[in-house]
């Protein structure tokens, strides 16, 4: 696999130990649950000629990921250290998924009013919520400060806006919300530039190596005793583990400098972001949360000695592995001598894969009409989506058992940044999403996460209620 797709930053991470910690048996269990769910989805009518596309979420796997995250950091921090694992809602903005993770002890990291609304609908309390948007409006800041939601100010202008809000009439006498500043340690980028947030010119945070920037940050804390947090995030997919550790180490050193100048522990919490990459080449988890926590412990031991609270913001690494998109094969054909399977999964659910296939390749599994894993000699073929442009390919020149009309293809590892991030090309509908778990008797039980979108709702979203709006305007002067 091309390293930019998921293995970069997993192998060859400058000496960071990333030996797999999840045995082959666990990986096989993931695949077995997935296979059982696909067959059950066909048997129970979630997949059919009239329902040719569905998203599936493995609830057992999600719970296991949450438990692994808790255990990883519990194993390195001093007992009693406050730790908040805030799920990055942007990764899978689905209320039931956020609620499930909250039930497993996670909070929420949000970056827009919509994501905040989703977190609140899921029952995540303000004290377990972090607001990180780089473009917060006065209204967003006012709401967060009033509710007690942690705010990471992105830049000097935003911090000045917070100053003004705190000085305005009606502002609370006691600041309930933890407030910090996001910094960019400028330690470099990974293999996917768009996801590298600690480059020299990243749009996020205060660029620490720019002239005068570090001194400004230290001074900002000295002038504002209520600034108690420091935040960083180096990037996500394509970021080597060692680079993530460097970004945290730089931020920890800044916190130590701020506190030394203040003569007290003013910065009491470090928000180290998320961004753990996912290996999209197999069912194996690498790197793991435990490997990352140990690498941090080795490089920044003071981070875990109890003087600082910790906040993490993992997203993709919690949910990607546990989502599967399954699509019915509608037609098969040949073009240029190559077989092509035309399916209902394409750019609308795998936008990044279609437009940047080298950076975001997906594993594809073949199932027959009954949802059973398909056997047979592998044939090089294309798996195409339903959108009306030539590049709408889920996989190109992929060796799979021969696909036929009525079979199914599954795009694996799509639980984050895929089926919940619908792209409305050709007004294709959003697929229904269902969580699944073993029923205790050898079967599979499903729960609806999101209903499939209807044609009626597509019309409504596309201005159906205002159909005559443009034709009623004055015609003006025609040339």
C-alpha positions as CSV (number, residue, x, y, z in Angstrom):
1,X,0.0,0.0,0.0
2,X,1.1,3.5,-0.7
3,X,2.4,4.9,2.6
4,X,0.3,8.0,2.3
5,X,-2.8,5.9,2.7
6,X,-2.3,4.9,6.3
7,X,0.9,3.0,6.9
8,X,3.1,6.1,6.8
9,X,3.8,7.0,10.4
10,X,3.1,3.5,11.4
11,X,6.3,1.8,10.3
12,X,9.6,3.6,10.3
13,X,8.7,6.2,13.0
14,X,12.1,7.3,14.0
15,X,12.7,4.6,16.5
16,X,9.2,4.7,18.1
17,X,8.1,1.1,19.0
18,X,5.0,0.3,17.0
19,X,5.0,-3.5,17.4
20,X,1.4,-4.7,17.1
21,X,-0.3,-5.3,20.4
22,X,-3.6,-6.8,19.1
23,X,-3.2,-10.4,18.2
24,X,-4.3,-12.1,15.1
25,X,-7.2,-13.6,17.0
26,X,-8.6,-10.2,17.7
27,X,-8.3,-9.1,14.1
28,X,-10.0,-12.3,13.0
29,X,-12.8,-11.5,15.4
30,X,-13.3,-8.1,13.8
31,X,-13.6,-9.7,10.4
32,X,-15.9,-12.4,11.7
33,X,-18.3,-9.9,13.2
34,X,-18.3,-7.9,10.0
35,X,-19.0,-10.9,7.9
36,X,-21.9,-11.9,10.2
37,X,-23.3,-8.4,10.0
38,X,-23.3,-8.2,6.2
39,X,-25.1,-11.6,5.9
40,X,-27.6,-10.5,8.6
41,X,-28.2,-7.1,6.9
42,X,-29.2,-9.0,3.7
43,X,-31.3,-11.5,5.6
44,X,-33.1,-8.8,7.6
45,X,-33.8,-6.6,4.6
46,X,-31.4,-3.7,5.4
47,X,-29.7,-4.5,2.1
48,X,-32.0,-5.3,-0.8
49,X,-32.7,-4.3,-4.5
50,X,-34.6,-1.4,-3.1
51,X,-32.1,-0.6,-0.4
52,X,-28.8,-1.0,-2.3
53,X,-26.5,0.9,0.2
54,X,-26.0,0.8,3.9
55,X,-23.5,1.8,6.6
56,X,-22.8,-0.6,9.5
57,X,-21.2,0.2,12.8
58,X,-19.6,-2.5,15.0
59,X,-20.7,-1.6,18.5
60,X,-18.6,-4.3,20.1
61,X,-15.5,-2.9,18.3
62,X,-16.3,0.7,19.3
63,X,-16.6,-0.2,23.0
64,X,-13.3,-2.1,22.7
65,X,-11.5,1.0,21.2
66,X,-12.8,3.2,24.0
67,X,-11.6,0.7,26.6
68,X,-8.2,0.5,25.0
69,X,-7.8,4.3,25.0
70,X,-8.7,4.5,28.7
71,X,-6.3,1.7,29.6
72,X,-3.5,3.1,27.5
73,X,-3.3,6.4,29.4
74,X,-4.3,4.9,32.7
75,X,-1.2,2.8,32.4
76,X,1.2,5.8,32.2
77,X,-0.3,8.6,34.2
78,X,0.1,9.1,37.9
79,X,-3.0,7.8,39.7
80,X,-5.5,10.6,40.3
81,X,-4.4,12.7,37.3
82,X,-7.5,14.3,35.6
83,X,-7.8,12.8,32.1
84,X,-10.5,13.7,29.6
85,X,-10.7,11.8,26.4
86,X,-12.8,14.0,24.2
87,X,-14.0,12.3,21.0
88,X,-13.5,14.5,17.9
89,X,-17.1,14.7,16.7
90,X,-16.0,15.7,13.2
91,X,-14.8,12.2,12.7
92,X,-18.3,10.6,13.0
93,X,-21.0,13.3,13.5
94,X,-23.7,10.9,14.5
95,X,-25.6,11.5,17.8
96,X,-26.0,7.8,18.7
97,X,-22.2,7.2,18.1
98,X,-21.3,10.2,20.3
99,X,-23.8,9.0,22.9
100,X,-22.3,5.5,22.9
101,X,-18.8,6.8,23.4
102,X,-20.0,9.1,26.2
103,X,-21.5,6.0,27.8
104,X,-18.0,4.5,27.6
105,X,-16.5,7.5,29.5
106,X,-15.6,9.9,26.7
107,X,-16.4,13.5,26.2
108,X,-16.6,15.5,23.0
109,X,-14.4,17.8,21.0
110,X,-16.4,20.1,18.8
111,X,-15.5,22.6,16.1
112,X,-18.7,24.2,15.0
113,X,-22.2,25.1,16.4
114,X,-23.5,22.0,14.6
115,X,-21.1,19.7,16.3
116,X,-21.8,21.3,19.7
117,X,-25.5,20.7,19.1
118,X,-24.8,17.1,18.3
119,X,-22.7,16.6,21.5
120,X,-25.4,18.2,23.6
121,X,-28.1,16.1,21.9
122,X,-26.0,13.0,22.8
123,X,-26.0,14.1,26.4
124,X,-22.3,15.1,26.7
125,X,-22.2,17.7,29.6
126,X,-20.4,21.0,29.2
127,X,-17.6,20.0,31.5
128,X,-16.7,17.1,29.2
129,X,-16.8,19.3,26.0
130,X,-14.0,21.2,24.3
131,X,-14.6,23.9,21.6
132,X,-11.7,24.1,19.1
133,X,-13.1,25.9,16.0
134,X,-10.6,28.3,14.3
135,X,-13.4,30.7,13.4
136,X,-15.6,31.1,16.5
137,X,-18.1,33.8,16.4
138,X,-18.9,36.1,19.3
139,X,-22.1,34.1,19.8
140,X,-20.3,30.8,19.9
141,X,-17.8,32.1,22.4
142,X,-20.5,33.7,24.6
143,X,-22.4,30.4,24.7
144,X,-19.4,28.3,25.5
145,X,-18.2,30.6,28.3
146,X,-21.7,30.7,29.8
147,X,-22.1,27.0,29.7
148,X,-18.7,26.2,31.1
149,X,-17.4,24.5,27.9
150,X,-13.6,24.5,27.6
151,X,-12.4,27.0,24.9
152,X,-9.1,26.9,23.1
153,X,-8.5,30.3,21.6
154,X,-6.9,30.0,18.2
155,X,-5.2,33.4,17.7
156,X,-4.6,36.8,19.4
157,X,-7.7,38.3,17.8
158,X,-9.9,35.6,19.3
159,X,-8.3,36.0,22.7
160,X,-9.0,39.7,22.5
161,X,-12.6,38.8,21.7
162,X,-12.7,36.6,24.9
163,X,-11.3,39.5,26.8
164,X,-14.1,41.8,25.6
165,X,-16.8,39.2,26.4
166,X,-15.5,38.7,29.9
167,X,-15.5,42.5,30.5
168,X,-19.0,43.0,29.0
169,X,-22.1,43.7,31.1
170,X,-23.7,40.6,32.2
171,X,-20.6,38.5,32.0
172,X,-20.3,36.0,34.9
173,X,-18.4,37.2,37.9
174,X,-16.6,33.8,38.0
175,X,-15.3,32.2,34.8
176,X,-16.8,28.7,34.6
177,X,-15.1,27.7,31.4
178,X,-11.5,26.6,31.2
179,X,-9.8,28.7,28.6
180,X,-6.5,28.1,26.8
181,X,-4.5,29.0,23.7
182,X,-3.9,26.7,20.8
183,X,-0.3,26.8,19.6
184,X,1.4,25.5,16.5
185,X,4.8,24.1,17.4
186,X,5.8,24.1,13.7
187,X,7.5,20.8,13.9
188,X,6.7,19.8,10.3
189,X,4.2,17.9,8.3
190,X,3.5,14.3,7.3
191,X,2.7,12.7,4.0
192,X,-0.8,14.3,3.6
193,X,-0.3,18.0,3.6
194,X,-4.0,18.8,4.1
195,X,-4.0,17.0,7.4
196,X,-0.7,18.3,8.7
197,X,-1.5,21.0,11.2
198,X,2.0,21.8,12.6
199,X,3.7,23.0,9.4
200,X,5.3,26.4,9.2
201,X,2.3,28.0,7.5
202,X,-0.6,26.0,9.1
203,X,-3.8,28.0,9.6
204,X,-4.2,26.7,13.1
205,X,-3.0,28.2,16.4
206,X,-0.3,30.6,17.3
207,X,2.9,29.8,15.2
208,X,5.5,29.5,18.0
209,X,8.6,29.9,15.8
210,X,7.4,33.1,14.1
211,X,9.2,36.2,15.3
212,X,7.8,37.4,18.7
213,X,5.1,34.7,18.8
214,X,6.4,32.7,21.7
215,X,7.0,35.8,23.8
216,X,3.5,36.9,23.0
217,X,2.1,33.6,24.3
218,X,4.0,33.8,27.5
219,X,3.0,37.4,28.1
220,X,-0.7,36.6,27.3
221,X,-0.7,34.1,30.2
222,X,1.1,36.5,32.5
223,X,-1.5,39.1,31.9
224,X,-4.5,36.7,32.2
225,X,-4.4,34.5,35.3
226,X,-7.6,32.8,34.1
227,X,-5.7,31.2,31.1
228,X,-5.2,27.7,32.5
229,X,-4.9,25.4,29.5
230,X,-2.5,25.0,26.5
231,X,-3.5,23.1,23.4
232,X,-1.7,21.6,20.4
233,X,-2.6,19.2,17.6
234,X,0.1,18.1,15.1
235,X,-2.1,16.4,12.6
236,X,-3.8,13.1,11.8
237,X,-3.5,10.6,9.0
238,X,-0.1,10.5,7.5
239,X,1.6,12.0,10.6
240,X,4.5,9.8,11.9
241,X,4.2,8.9,15.6
242,X,7.5,10.5,16.4
243,X,6.4,13.8,14.9
244,X,3.2,13.7,17.1
245,X,5.4,13.2,20.1
246,X,7.6,16.1,19.2
247,X,4.7,18.4,18.9
248,X,3.5,17.5,22.4
249,X,7.0,17.8,23.8
250,X,7.3,21.4,22.4
251,X,4.0,22.3,24.0
252,X,4.9,20.8,27.3
253,X,8.2,22.9,27.3
254,X,6.1,26.0,26.7
255,X,3.8,25.2,29.6
256,X,6.8,24.8,31.9
257,X,8.1,28.2,30.7
258,X,4.8,29.9,31.4
259,X,4.5,28.3,34.8
260,X,8.1,29.2,35.7
261,X,7.4,32.9,34.8
262,X,4.2,32.9,36.8
263,X,5.8,31.3,39.8
264,X,2.9,28.9,40.1
265,X,1.1,26.2,38.2
266,X,-1.0,28.5,36.1
267,X,-1.3,26.1,33.2
268,X,-2.8,23.1,34.9
269,X,-4.1,21.2,31.8
270,X,-2.5,20.2,28.5
271,X,-4.7,19.4,25.6
272,X,-2.5,17.2,23.3
273,X,-5.1,16.8,20.6
274,X,-5.6,13.5,18.7
275,X,-4.5,12.4,15.3
276,X,-3.4,8.8,15.8
277,X,-3.1,7.4,12.3
278,X,-5.0,4.3,11.1
279,X,-3.4,1.5,9.1
280,X,-5.9,1.1,6.3
281,X,-4.1,-2.0,4.9
282,X,-5.3,-4.6,7.3
283,X,-7.5,-5.3,10.3
284,X,-4.5,-4.8,12.6
285,X,-4.4,-1.8,14.9
286,X,-1.0,-0.1,14.6
287,X,0.1,2.2,16.1
288,X,-2.1,1.6,19.2
289,X,-3.1,4.0,21.9
290,X,-0.8,2.2,24.3
291,X,2.2,2.6,22.0
292,X,1.5,6.3,21.6
293,X,1.1,6.7,25.4
294,X,4.3,4.9,26.1
295,X,6.2,7.0,23.4
296,X,4.9,10.1,25.1
297,X,5.9,8.8,28.5
298,X,9.4,8.1,27.3
299,X,9.9,11.6,25.6
300,X,7.9,13.8,28.0
301,X,7.8,12.1,31.4
302,X,6.8,15.3,33.2
303,X,3.5,15.2,31.3
304,X,2.4,12.2,33.4
305,X,3.7,13.0,36.8
306,X,0.4,14.4,38.1
307,X,1.2,18.1,37.8
308,X,-0.9,18.5,34.6
309,X,-4.4,17.3,33.7
310,X,-4.7,15.8,30.2
311,X,-7.1,16.2,27.4
312,X,-7.0,14.1,24.2
313,X,-9.1,14.5,21.0
314,X,-9.0,11.2,19.1
315,X,-11.4,10.6,16.3
316,X,-10.5,8.5,13.3
317,X,-8.5,6.0,15.5
318,X,-11.5,5.3,17.6
319,X,-14.1,4.8,14.9
320,X,-12.6,4.1,11.5
321,X,-12.0,0.4,12.0
322,X,-15.6,-0.2,13.2
323,X,-17.5,1.1,10.2
324,X,-18.3,-0.7,6.9
325,X,-20.2,0.6,3.8
326,X,-21.9,-2.2,1.9
327,X,-23.3,-1.6,-1.6
328,X,-25.2,-3.8,-4.0
329,X,-23.6,-4.5,-7.4
330,X,-26.2,-3.2,-9.9
331,X,-24.5,-4.1,-13.2
332,X,-21.2,-5.5,-14.5
333,X,-19.5,-4.7,-17.8
334,X,-16.2,-4.7,-19.5
335,X,-14.3,-1.6,-20.8
336,X,-10.9,-1.9,-22.4
337,X,-10.9,-5.5,-21.6
338,X,-11.2,-4.9,-17.8
339,X,-14.3,-6.0,-15.8
340,X,-16.2,-3.1,-14.1
341,X,-18.7,-3.6,-11.3
342,X,-21.1,-0.7,-11.1
343,X,-22.3,-0.2,-7.5
344,X,-24.1,2.3,-5.3
345,X,-21.1,3.3,-3.3
346,X,-18.9,6.0,-4.7
347,X,-18.0,9.7,-4.3
348,X,-21.0,10.4,-2.1
349,X,-19.6,8.3,0.7
350,X,-15.9,8.0,-0.1
351,X,-15.1,11.5,-1.4
352,X,-11.5,11.5,-0.3
353,X,-10.9,8.1,-1.9
354,X,-12.4,9.1,-5.2
355,X,-10.6,12.4,-5.5
356,X,-7.3,11.3,-3.9
357,X,-7.0,7.5,-4.2
358,X,-3.3,7.4,-3.5
359,X,-3.7,9.1,-0.2
360,X,-7.0,7.3,0.8
361,X,-7.1,3.8,-0.6
362,X,-9.8,1.5,0.9
363,X,-9.8,-2.2,1.3
364,X,-12.7,-3.8,-0.6
365,X,-14.4,-7.1,0.4
366,X,-16.6,-9.1,-1.9
367,X,-19.8,-10.8,-0.8
368,X,-22.4,-12.8,-2.8
369,X,-26.1,-12.0,-3.1
370,X,-26.8,-13.6,0.3
371,X,-24.1,-11.5,2.0
372,X,-21.6,-14.4,2.3
373,X,-17.9,-13.8,1.7
374,X,-17.4,-14.5,-2.0
375,X,-14.8,-17.1,-3.0
376,X,-13.2,-17.9,-6.3
377,X,-10.1,-16.9,-8.3
378,X,-9.3,-13.2,-8.1
379,X,-9.8,-11.1,-11.2
380,X,-8.4,-7.6,-11.6
381,X,-11.5,-5.3,-11.9
382,X,-12.7,-1.8,-11.2
383,X,-15.4,-1.1,-8.5
384,X,-17.3,1.9,-9.7
385,X,-19.8,4.2,-8.0
386,X,-23.1,5.6,-9.2
387,X,-22.1,9.2,-9.9
388,X,-22.0,10.6,-13.4
389,X,-18.2,11.3,-13.9
390,X,-15.5,8.9,-15.0
391,X,-13.4,9.2,-11.8
392,X,-16.1,7.9,-9.5
393,X,-14.2,4.7,-8.6
394,X,-14.2,3.1,-5.2
395,X,-11.3,0.9,-6.3
396,X,-9.3,0.7,-9.6
397,X,-7.6,-2.4,-11.0
398,X,-8.3,-4.3,-7.7
399,X,-8.0,-8.1,-7.6
400,X,-11.3,-9.5,-6.3
401,X,-13.4,-12.6,-6.9
402,X,-15.5,-12.0,-10.0
403,X,-18.4,-9.7,-9.2
404,X,-21.9,-10.2,-10.7
405,X,-25.1,-8.3,-10.5
406,X,-26.8,-8.8,-7.1
407,X,-23.5,-9.4,-5.3
408,X,-22.2,-6.9,-2.7
409,X,-19.0,-5.0,-2.1
410,X,-17.9,-3.6,1.2
411,X,-15.7,-0.7,1.8
412,X,-13.8,-1.4,5.0
413,X,-12.5,0.9,7.8
414,X,-15.1,3.6,6.8
415,X,-16.4,4.3,10.3
416,X,-14.8,7.8,10.4
417,X,-14.8,10.5,7.7
418,X,-16.7,8.4,5.2
419,X,-20.4,7.5,5.3
420,X,-21.3,10.1,7.8
421,X,-19.8,12.9,5.7
422,X,-22.1,12.8,2.7
423,X,-21.2,14.6,-0.5
424,X,-24.3,15.4,-2.4
425,X,-23.1,14.8,-6.0
426,X,-25.9,14.0,-8.4
427,X,-28.3,14.5,-5.4
428,X,-27.6,10.9,-4.3
429,X,-29.3,10.1,-1.0
430,X,-27.5,9.6,2.3
431,X,-27.4,5.9,3.2
432,X,-29.0,4.6,6.3
433,X,-26.6,3.6,9.1
434,X,-27.2,0.8,11.6
435,X,-25.2,-0.3,14.6
436,X,-24.8,-4.1,15.2
437,X,-23.9,-6.4,17.9
438,X,-24.2,-10.2,18.6
439,X,-27.6,-11.1,20.0
440,X,-26.2,-13.8,22.3
441,X,-27.7,-16.7,20.4
442,X,-25.4,-16.7,17.4
443,X,-27.2,-14.0,15.5
444,X,-26.9,-10.3,14.9
445,X,-29.1,-7.5,16.2
446,X,-29.3,-4.1,14.6
447,X,-30.2,-0.6,15.9
448,X,-30.9,2.4,13.6
449,X,-28.3,5.1,13.9
450,X,-29.5,7.2,11.0
451,X,-32.4,6.7,8.6
452,X,-31.8,6.6,4.9
453,X,-32.5,9.9,3.2
454,X,-35.6,10.2,1.2
455,X,-36.1,11.9,-2.2
456,X,-38.6,14.2,-0.6
457,X,-35.9,15.5,1.9
458,X,-33.5,16.0,-1.0
459,X,-36.0,18.2,-2.7
460,X,-36.6,20.1,0.6
461,X,-32.9,20.7,1.1
462,X,-32.6,21.9,-2.5
463,X,-35.0,24.7,-2.1
464,X,-38.2,22.9,-3.0
465,X,-40.3,25.2,-0.8
466,X,-38.9,28.2,-2.7
467,X,-39.3,26.8,-6.2
468,X,-40.8,30.1,-7.6
469,X,-38.4,32.3,-5.7
470,X,-36.1,33.3,-8.6
471,X,-38.9,33.6,-11.2
472,X,-40.8,36.1,-9.1
473,X,-37.9,38.6,-9.0
474,X,-38.1,41.6,-11.4
475,X,-36.6,40.7,-14.8
476,X,-34.4,43.8,-14.8
477,X,-32.7,45.0,-18.0
478,X,-31.9,42.3,-20.6
479,X,-29.0,42.6,-23.0
